[in-house]
Structure formats: structure tokens, C-alpha cells
Amino acid sequence: MIQARSKFGVSTNGLLFANSFSLPFKPTLNLPMIGEIDLSKVIYGLCGGMCFAALDYYYAGQPVPGYSRTEDLPPNYVLYLWDRQINSFGFLVIPKVIEWMLRDDGDVAVRTARYEVPKIRRALDQGQPVVLGLVRGKGHTDPTVNHQVLGIGYDLDEITKQFKVYLYDPNYPGLDSSLSMSLASPSQGLQGAQVTGEPFRGLFVIPYHTQQPPEEHHPD
């Protein structure tokens, strides 16, 4: 068994509130050659922004804010999370998600096993958490079923080729979550699923760039 762990702890470094927001504005993004996208149809909540924010605090050595409910977050803090959500998209993430949704399961699985799993392992072997885009949807389905999580460790069984990634999942604050997949025969699919029950067809690494988080917030 090959194992690697970062020092990121879900209970100590993960944000305390769940990924459930009612944004006071219409979220849009302009992409080259694509045009304006209504992101309310692409995302549910701010999962990518929360992953980026958690890493901002982690690398800054600062505690996460003490809020346990999104309703209590100050507006400027929600805007910080939104800004980090946009950062998590970059210029290529949304097109890549859509492209992978249109590919068949075997193709997505092979790309995951051949290109993305080595990236995950390299990062975590160095103790660096890694933001992951989970591709759950297929074809012309609702893209909001896709998700972003933070990989914080992994196990690889060299005999069975089972690959397990430990997660901070913004949808489940405080929960030690994980996902598993089979790398034995990627062309036949990954049989990927999270411990919380959601399946996925493939995943890819989302580049993260550090940013200084806001000053520590505490609920009144």
C-alpha cells in the first residue's frame, strides 16, 4: 500500500459552514470564444471558492473564520468567496468540464488515470493538498451536478489498483470524506464514488494560486 497525507485537517482547516448560498447578484463570467455564461446554471453554491479559501487560510497559517452558517457571513466575506470561485474556474475549467461531460465513460476514465492521478500523487507526495474537479454529469445534462473538492491524502493498493483520495468536501463541513476509484482497467470506467454516495465519471486537477485571506472573522 502506497500512502500520502498532507497536514490539512478537515476539522481544523476546513470551513465550518456548508456550501449553500443565496447570492444577492446574478453570477456571470465572460470566456473567450464562448461569451457570457450564467454561472447560476453551472455551479451550486461556491464549492471551488470554499476550497480555495480553505487553502488560503491553510498556507497563511491562519485559523478559518468561526462562522458555522452561511446566513451569518458578512457580505464582504461572501464576495471574497465569490472572487475565489471565479479564480477556481480560471479560463479552462468550465470548457473542460463541458468537454468531459460530452465524452464517453471510458475516455474520461482513461484521461483521469493517465494524466490526473499522477498529478494528484505528485502533489500529495509533497504534502500539498490539491483542488479537484469531479465530473459527474454526462452528455447534455445539468452541469450543476459537477463539483469541486480538496484532496488532502491518498491510498493506492498496488495489487488491486484501488485508489482512494481523502477529501475536504465543502458540502459536508466537518466530515472526513473520501472518494474511491478503480485504476485496474480505466477503459472500462473507474467505478468511482464518494463515501457520501455520489458517483463520478472522472476528475481533474484544478490549478491553485495562493491569496492572502481576509482578516479573521468571528461571529458576534
N, C-alpha and C positions, 0 to 999 in steps of 0.2 A: 504494500500500500504506500503510495506517494501522497504526502500531505503538506499543506502550506497554510499558514494563518497570518493575517495582518493583526495589528493591535487594536483595530476598530472593534468596539463592543456595541452591540445593539442597545443594551440598556444604559450604557454610559455615553455613547456618541451619536446614537440615533435621535432624531427629533421626536418629541413626546406626543405630538398631535398627529391625527390621521390625515391622510391625503383626501380631503373632502372640502371643496371650496365653492363658494358662490362669488364669482368675480364681479366687481362693480363696473366692468367695462367689457367691450367686445374684443376678445383677443384675436389679432390678425398678424400675419407675417408675410412679407414680400420675398419671394425667392426668384433668383434669376431663371428666366425661361419658363417659369411656372406661373408667376404672378402672385396675387394676394390669396392667401389661404385663411379661411376661418378656422382658427385653431380650436374653437369650441367643438368642432366636429372631428378633431384629430386627437385631442387629449381628454382625459378625465382627470380633473384635479391638476396638481403640479408635481407629479412624481419625479420628473427629471430635475426640476428646481430644488426639490427637497433633498435628493441625492447629492446634488452639487453643494447645497448649503451645508449639509451634514459634513461633507468633506472639507468645506471652508473652515468650519469650526475645528475639525479634527487636526488639520495641518497648522492652524493658528494656535493650537493648544488652548483653546477657549472652551468653556462649557456651553452646551446648547441652551437656548432660552427656556425658561421654566413654564412655558405655556403648554397645557395639555389639550386645549380645544381651539380649533381654528376660529371660532367665533370671538375669541378673546385676543386675537392677534391684532396689533396696531396696523393701520392701513399702510404705513411706510414699510412695515416688515413684509406684508403681503406683496408689495411692489418689489421688494428685494427678491423674494422667492420667484416672482414672475420673471424678473430680469434673469435670474439663474435658469429658469425654464427655457427661455429663449436661447441662452448660452448652450444649454444641453442639446438643442436642436442643431446648432451650427448651420451650415449650408447644405449638408449632405444627409442628415439623419432622416428627415421626413421622406425625401425621394427614395432613400434606401429601404425604409420600412415599406413603402408602397411597392417598390420593385420586388422585394422578397415576398410580399403578400401574393403577388401575381405568379410567383414561381411554384413549381410542384414541391411536394414534401421532400423528395429525395435530393433535389437540387439544393434546397435551403439547408438540409441536414449536412450535406457534403461540404458546403461553404462554411457552415458553423464548425464542423470537426476539423477541416483542413486549415482554415485561416483564423478563426476566432478563438477556439480553445487554446491554441499555443499563445495567443496574446494574453488571455486570462492567466494562464500558468506563469508566463514571464513576469507579469505584474505582481501576482500574489507571491511568487517565489522570492521577490524582493520586498515583500511586506507592504505592497501598495494596493489598497482597495481599488476596484475597477467598476465604473458605471456600465451597466449592461442594458441594451435594448432587447426586450423579449418580443418576438414576432409570434403572435397568437392567431391573428386573422389570416384568412385565405381567400384569394380572389377579390371580387368587388364587394367585400363585406365592410361592416362598420369598423373604421380604423381605430376607434376608441378602445377596442378590446386589447390593443397592444399596450405595452407597459415598460417602465424603466425601474431598475432596482440597482442595488450596490452589492457587488460581490466582495466578500471580506475573507474568504478562505476556501480551500477545496480539498477533496479527497479523490484520488484516482486509483482504482483497482486495476493493476496491470494485467491481471488474468482475465477478469470478466469484462474489462473496458467500461466499467460503470464510472461515470464522472459526476461528482456531487459538488455543488457550489453553495457555500453558506452565504446568507443574504441579510442585508438590511432592506426591508421592503416598506416603503412609506405607507402602504395600505394597511400595514399591521404593526403599529408602533409597539415597541417592547417585546415583540415576538421573535424568537430565534428561528428564522425561516430558512429554507433551503430549496434548491431545485436539483433534479437528477436527470441524467440522460444516458443513453447507451451509445458508445462510440464503436461498438463491435462491427456494425455494418451500416454506416451512415446512408448509403444509397437506398436503404430500406426504411429510412426515417430514424429519428432519435428516441422515440417513445418518451419525450420529455414532459415532465410535470413538476409543479411545485408541491411542497409538502402541504400547502393550504388548498390543494385540489385543482388549481388552474393548469391546463395543459399549455404547451408552447411548441411551435414547429421549429424554431431556431432562435439564435441570439447573436448579437454582435457587440463589440466594444465601442463605447462612445467616448471620444477624447474629452478629458477633463483638464481645465486650466484653473489654477488656484486664484482665489479672490479674497480680499480681506472681508470678513463678515461684519455686520453691524455691531455696535456695542451691545454688550449683554443686556437682554431684556428679561424682566421679571414681571409676573402678573401682580396687579395691585392687591 
